[in-house]
């Protein structure tokens, strides 16, 4: 039996568990980020960023939601929130949440959706 690892696919490469990307942490300053909070890149990236942080900065050149970033990176939202919290702490991104006024608009939209579903 060989000592080298076996891959299912030649291009698969090594697998890194999501919690390893954030060094096992489950909390950061990004815990309060809403799924629809908008992320935007604002800083110049330092050279020592990991591939996930580089992908976040590329995706956030134009505003993107936390949920969309999780889909783009194919990572759990909790992991993305920790990465975003670290990046915000280093001044690389800005995160803006919906305002209290947005709650009213959300209620109005939900009522319209419910009425539309009832009409079906």
C-alpha positions, 0 to 999 in steps of 0.5 A: 500500500502506498504512503501517498494520499489517494485522490478521487480525481486528478484535479481534486487536490487536497481538501481543506475543511471550512473550519480550518480556513478560520482556524476553528473559530466560530465567532468574530466581529462578523457574527452580526452580519445579516444575510442581505448585508451588502459587502464592498471592497474598500482597501488595497489587498495585502500580499498575504491574503488567502485564496478565499479572502482574495475571492471575496475582494474580487467578488466585492468590487461591486456590492454583493450580499453576504448570502451571495458571497457564501454561494460564490465561495461555496462555503457555509455562511458562518465561515463567510461571516468570520472571514468577513469580520476579519477583513472588515477589522483590517479595513479591506471591506465595508459592510452595510446593513439595511436600515430601520426604514428598510424594515417597513419596505420589507413588510410591504414586500412580504404583504404583496408576496402573500397577497400574490400567493393567495391570488394563485 
